Amino acid sequence: MIALADCNNFFVSCERAFQPQLEGKPVVVLSNNDGCVVARSNESKAMGIKMGTPFFQVKDLVDEGKLVVRSSNYTLYGDLSRRVMSILRDTYPAVEAYSIDEAFLPSDGIDVPTLQHISRETIVKIRRWTGIPVSVGIAHTRTLAKIANHFAKKYPAYHGVCTIDNDEKRLKALSLTPIDDVWGIGWRWGPKLRKWGVNTALDFVNINSGAIYSAMGINGLRTWKELSGIRAITSEVIQRRQSICTSRSFADMISDIGELEKRVADFAAKCAQKLRQEGSAAYCVCVFLYTNRFREDLRQHYPCTTVKLPVACNSTKEIVDAALMALHSIYLEGFQYKKAGVVVTDIIEEEAVQGVLFDYDLEMRDKQDALSKVMDRLNTDSAQLLRLATQRPGHYADGIRREHCSKPFSTSWKDMIEVK
């Protein structure tokens, strides 16, 4: 069996862990620069507040005292995530951290009653030691474990642990799961499948696997197999992402190309660093720009373009150079840009990179790879000591608006909770 541990409303739960006065109140957490809602408590969900809602649309509720708002505090969230994952590693035979608040827990060899008991004890321990509520879904595949986890969150009668361990439970769960909620389907395939009459996960598995592969490729087939109870998504498939994106909304709109160059260089450098951390390399570098769609008084422009590299790479300079080339091809004077981002795609394993026959840049590429490794040894997420001259001085995240940010209670001596 495979379990999935998922922290409930994680960002909000982190805020509540050190601010118990927020329990039972509608709370939302905002994105970078306090742009839009990225996390909601159950109470704020009940008010009809949607994910991605711009902050200015709910600001009146905050001013009236009907809603509590917090800026993203990634220092706090990251520390509590590490604590939760540490408890999971001390409890389960294997832990595959999938995101900041989720982990798959392969538990083959442990019978279902024992696994359920361990999971319930772990939920209590995590809540007691960290203040974070956690739900666990147990099933034969990772995708079914995701569905089981959804039911564990939604229905209190499960007491935090839901198990799908036979075909009767599987088919019932699939019939109650909207196709858009299936892991691997989401916003991209959900609307298309609904047009084809596929409304639930059960409708999906009732389609012939050949038709699924023809329409959706290998990833769609993997999802079909997983929902059918056949393991098709391994830890290796999860760990190697198909694309990596670094983007940010700006505190103030930017029209100057020089300032945009620095921001895009920062984002591209971060993508390159992530590629190296995962042992990957990318063939394509995409850059996009957004103006402020909520400013109807301003001209709008949403350009995007991709640069194809002759050789897949992960060195900072090569990725940054490609990103700046893409930026110059889409930038237009006179527009005020609110957001920019860099996406690296067509990702392969670092060891599988193939050169070209007459690669006159091979020696320079080797030097850049060596330099990137030196940068990785000296740089950390909180201190980027070595940077390209095209990047901004200081940490890439400086200048972010966080007007409603709580203290980093668990990582700063001066910000520890005071007992009076």
C-alpha positions in Angstrom: 0.0 0.0 0.0 1.0 3.7 -0.4 -0.1 6.4 1.9 -0.2 10.1 1.2 0.1 12.6 4.1 -1.1 16.1 3.3 -1.2 19.1 5.6 -4.7 20.6 5.8 -4.8 24.3 4.5 -1.1 24.3 5.2 -0.2 28.0 5.0 -3.2 28.9 7.1 -2.4 26.1 9.6 1.2 27.5 9.9 -0.2 30.9 10.8 -2.6 29.4 13.3 0.1 27.3 14.9 1.6 30.4 16.5 -1.5 32.5 16.5 -4.2 30.4 18.2 -6.5 33.5 18.1 -7.0 32.7 14.4 -8.7 29.4 15.1 -12.3 29.3 13.8 -11.9 32.6 12.0 -11.9 33.1 8.2 -8.2 33.4 7.1 -6.5 33.8 3.8 -2.8 33.9 2.8 -1.7 36.1 -0.1 0.8 35.5 -2.8 4.1 37.4 -3.3 3.6 41.2 -3.2 0.2 40.6 -1.6 -1.3 40.0 -5.0 -4.0 37.3 -4.7 -5.3 34.6 -2.4 -3.2 31.4 -2.4 -4.5 29.7 0.7 -7.8 29.7 2.5 -9.2 28.4 5.8 -12.4 26.3 5.7 -14.2 29.4 7.0 -13.0 31.6 4.2 -13.9 28.9 1.7 -17.4 28.9 3.1 -17.6 32.6 2.5 -17.2 31.9 -1.2 -13.6 33.2 -1.5 -11.9 31.5 -4.4 -8.2 30.6 -5.0 -6.5 33.3 -7.0 -8.9 36.0 -5.9 -7.1 39.4 -6.1 -6.6 40.9 -2.7 -8.3 44.2 -3.6 -11.5 42.3 -4.1 -11.6 41.1 -0.5 -9.9 44.1 1.1 -13.2 45.5 2.3 -13.9 42.3 4.2 -10.5 42.8 6.0 -11.3 46.4 6.8 -14.7 45.4 8.2 -13.1 42.8 10.4 -14.9 39.9 8.7 -11.7 38.4 7.2 -8.1 37.9 8.5 -5.3 38.3 5.9 -1.6 37.3 6.1 1.2 37.8 3.7 3.2 34.7 2.6 5.8 33.8 5.2 7.9 31.1 3.5 10.5 31.1 6.2 7.9 29.9 8.7 6.2 27.6 6.2 9.5 26.0 5.2 10.6 25.4 8.8 7.3 23.8 9.8 7.3 21.7 6.6 10.8 20.3 7.6 9.5 19.5 11.1 6.4 17.6 9.7 8.6 15.7 7.2 11.1 14.8 10.0 8.3 13.2 12.0 7.1 11.2 8.9 10.6 10.0 8.3 10.9 8.7 11.9 7.6 6.8 11.4 7.3 5.4 7.9 9.7 3.1 6.1 10.0 5.5 3.2 9.1 9.2 2.6 8.8 10.8 -0.9 8.4 14.6 -0.3 6.1 15.7 -3.1 5.6 19.4 -2.2 6.1 21.6 0.9 3.0 20.1 2.5 2.6 16.6 0.9 4.6 13.3 1.0 4.0 9.9 -0.4 4.7 7.1 2.0 5.4 3.7 0.3 4.5 1.1 2.9 4.6 -2.2 1.2 4.9 -5.1 3.7 2.7 -3.3 6.3 -0.8 -4.7 6.5 -3.7 -2.3 6.2 -4.9 -2.3 9.8 -1.4 -1.6 11.1 -0.8 1.1 8.5 -4.1 2.8 9.5 -3.1 2.6 13.2 0.3 4.1 12.5 -1.2 6.9 10.4 -3.7 7.9 13.1 -1.0 8.0 15.7 1.2 10.1 13.4 -1.6 12.6 12.8 -2.0 13.1 16.5 1.8 13.4 17.0 2.2 15.9 14.2 -0.6 18.0 15.6 0.8 17.9 19.1 4.4 18.6 18.1 3.9 21.2 15.4 0.3 22.4 15.6 -0.3 21.3 11.9 -3.4 19.2 11.1 -2.7 16.4 8.7 -4.9 13.9 6.7 -3.7 10.6 5.3 -5.0 8.7 2.3 -4.1 5.0 1.8 -4.5 3.0 -1.4 -2.7 0.7 -3.9 -1.5 3.5 -6.1 -0.4 7.1 -5.7 -3.3 8.6 -7.6 -5.8 6.6 -5.6 -4.0 7.7 -2.4 -4.6 11.3 -3.5 -8.3 10.6 -3.9 -8.4 8.8 -0.5 -6.7 11.8 1.1 -9.4 14.1 -0.4 -12.1 12.1 1.3 -10.1 12.1 4.6 -10.1 15.9 4.5 -13.7 16.3 3.5 -15.5 13.9 5.8 -14.8 14.1 9.6 -16.1 10.5 10.1 -12.8 9.2 8.7 -10.9 10.9 11.6 -8.2 11.9 9.2 -7.4 8.6 7.6 -9.3 7.2 4.5 -8.4 3.8 3.0 -9.3 2.5 -0.5 -8.2 -1.1 -0.4 -10.7 -3.0 -2.5 -12.5 -2.6 -5.8 -15.8 -1.7 -4.2 -14.3 1.2 -2.4 -12.3 2.2 -5.5 -15.3 2.3 -7.8 -17.4 4.2 -5.2 -14.6 6.8 -4.7 -14.1 7.2 -8.5 -17.9 7.8 -9.0 -17.8 10.6 -6.4 -14.6 12.3 -7.7 -15.1 15.0 -10.4 -12.7 14.5 -13.3 -11.1 18.0 -12.7 -10.1 16.9 -9.2 -8.0 13.9 -10.4 -4.3 14.3 -10.0 -2.8 14.6 -13.4 -6.0 15.9 -15.1 -6.6 19.3 -13.6 -7.3 22.5 -15.5 -5.6 21.4 -18.7 -7.5 18.2 -19.5 -10.6 18.6 -17.3 -12.6 20.9 -19.6 -11.7 18.8 -22.7 -12.8 15.6 -21.0 -16.0 17.1 -19.9 -16.8 18.0 -23.5 -16.4 14.3 -24.3 -18.9 13.4 -21.6 -16.2 12.4 -19.0 -17.4 14.0 -15.8 -16.1 11.7 -13.1 -13.0 9.6 -12.5 -15.2 6.5 -13.0 -16.2 7.7 -16.5 -12.4 8.1 -17.2 -11.5 4.5 -16.3 -14.4 3.2 -18.3 -12.7 4.5 -21.5 -10.5 2.1 -23.5 -6.9 2.6 -22.5 -5.8 2.8 -26.2 -8.1 5.8 -26.7 -6.6 7.4 -23.6 -3.1 6.9 -24.9 -4.0 8.2 -28.3 -5.6 11.4 -26.9 -3.4 12.1 -23.9 -0.1 10.3 -24.3 1.9 8.4 -21.7 0.9 10.7 -18.8 -2.8 10.1 -19.5 -2.3 6.4 -19.7 -0.4 6.4 -16.4 -3.3 8.2 -14.8 -5.8 5.7 -16.3 -3.7 2.7 -14.9 -3.4 4.3 -11.5 -7.1 4.9 -11.2 -7.6 1.3 -12.3 -5.5 0.1 -9.4 -2.3 -0.5 -11.4 0.8 1.2 -10.3 2.2 3.3 -13.1 3.6 6.4 -11.4 6.9 5.8 -9.6 9.0 8.0 -7.4 11.3 8.6 -10.4 8.4 9.9 -12.5 7.4 12.3 -9.7 10.8 13.6 -8.9 11.7 14.6 -12.5 9.5 17.5 -13.4 8.5 18.1 -17.0 8.9 21.9 -16.6 10.3 24.3 -14.0 8.8 27.8 -13.6 10.1 30.8 -11.6 7.8 33.9 -11.8 6.7 36.8 -9.7 4.4 39.7 -9.6 6.1 43.0 -9.0 5.4 45.4 -6.2 5.2 48.2 -8.7 4.6 48.0 -12.5 7.8 48.0 -14.6 8.3 49.5 -18.0 12.1 49.9 -18.1 13.8 47.1 -20.1 16.9 47.3 -18.0 14.9 46.6 -14.8 13.1 43.8 -16.6 16.4 42.3 -17.7 17.5 42.0 -14.1 14.3 40.4 -12.9 14.2 37.9 -15.8 17.9 37.1 -15.2 17.1 36.3 -11.5 14.2 34.0 -12.5 16.3 32.2 -15.1 19.2 31.7 -12.7 16.8 30.2 -10.2 15.5 27.8 -12.9 19.0 26.7 -13.7 19.8 26.1 -10.0 16.6 23.9 -9.7 17.7 21.9 -12.8 21.1 21.2 -11.3 19.5 20.2 -8.0 17.4 17.6 -9.8 20.1 16.4 -12.0 18.3 17.6 -15.1 19.0 19.8 -18.2 16.6 21.6 -20.4 16.4 22.2 -24.2 13.9 25.1 -24.1 13.7 28.4 -22.2 10.4 30.3 -22.2 9.8 33.9 -21.0 6.5 35.6 -20.5 5.3 39.1 -19.5 2.0 40.2 -18.1 0.6 43.7 -17.7 -2.0 44.3 -15.0 -5.2 42.8 -16.2 -7.1 44.6 -13.4 -6.1 48.0 -14.7 -8.6 48.5 -17.5 -7.3 52.1 -18.0 -3.9 50.7 -19.2 -3.0 49.0 -22.4 -2.7 45.2 -22.1 0.1 43.0 -23.4 0.7 39.3 -22.5 3.6 38.2 -24.7 5.4 34.8 -24.5 8.1 33.2 -26.5 10.5 30.2 -26.3 14.2 29.8 -27.2 15.3 26.4 -28.3 18.9 25.5 -27.3 21.1 23.4 -29.5 22.3 21.4 -26.5 20.3 20.8 -23.3 22.0 22.6 -20.5 21.6 23.6 -16.8 24.4 26.2 -16.5 23.3 29.6 -15.1 24.9 31.6 -17.9 23.4 29.7 -20.7 19.9 29.7 -19.3 20.1 33.4 -18.4 21.4 34.3 -21.9 18.6 32.4 -23.6 16.0 34.1 -21.3 17.3 37.6 -22.0 17.3 36.8 -25.8 13.6 35.8 -25.4 12.8 38.9 -23.3 14.2 41.3 -26.0 12.1 39.6 -28.7 8.8 40.2 -26.8 9.3 43.4 -24.9 7.5 46.5 -26.2 8.0 50.0 -25.0 5.1 51.9 -23.5 3.6 49.0 -21.6 3.7 48.7 -17.8 4.4 45.1 -16.8 3.1 43.7 -13.5 4.5 40.1 -13.8 7.3 38.2 -15.5 8.4 34.6 -15.5 10.8 32.0 -16.9 9.9 28.4 -17.7 12.4 25.7 -18.7 10.9 22.8 -20.6 11.8 19.8 -22.7 13.7 18.5 -19.6 15.9 15.4 -19.7 18.4 13.7 -17.4 21.7 15.5 -17.0 23.6 12.3 -18.0 21.5 11.9 -21.2 22.6 15.2 -22.7 23.8 14.7 -26.3 26.2 17.1 -28.0 26.2 18.2 -31.6 28.7 17.1 -34.2 30.6 20.4 -34.5 30.2 22.0 -31.1 32.5 25.0 -31.1 31.2 26.1 -27.7 32.0 22.8 -26.0 35.1 24.1 -24.1 33.2 27.2 -22.9 30.2 25.1 -22.0 32.4 22.9 -19.8 33.7 26.0 -18.0 30.2 27.3 -17.4 29.1 24.0 -16.0 32.1 24.1 -13.6 31.3 27.6 -12.6 27.7 26.8 -11.9 28.8 24.0 -9.6 31.0 26.5 -7.7 28.0 28.8 -7.4 25.9 26.0 -6.0 28.4 25.2 -3.3 28.5 28.8 -2.1 25.0 29.9 -2.6 21.9 29.1 -0.5 18.3 30.1 -0.8 18.8 32.8 1.8 22.2 34.1 0.6 23.0 34.3 -3.1 26.7 35.1 -2.8 27.7 34.5 -6.4 25.6 36.0 -9.1 25.9 37.1 -12.8 26.4 40.8 -13.5 23.0 40.8 -15.3 21.2 39.9 -12.1 20.2 42.3 -9.3 22.6 42.7 -6.4 21.4 41.0 -3.2 18.8 38.3 -2.8 16.5 37.8 -5.8 13.4 38.2 -3.6 14.1 41.6 -2.3 11.5 44.4 -2.7 8.6 42.1 -2.2 5.5 43.7 -0.6 4.5 41.9 2.5 2.4 44.3 4.5 0.5 41.6 6.5 3.4 39.2 7.3 3.6 37.4 10.6 6.9 36.8 12.4 9.2 33.9 11.7 8.3 32.5 15.1 10.2 29.2 14.8 13.5 30.4 13.3 14.3 33.7 15.0 15.2 34.1 18.6 13.9 37.7 18.7 10.6 36.7 17.3 9.8 33.8 19.6 6.4 33.8 21.3 6.4 35.7 24.6 4.6 34.1 27.5 3.2 36.8 29.8 
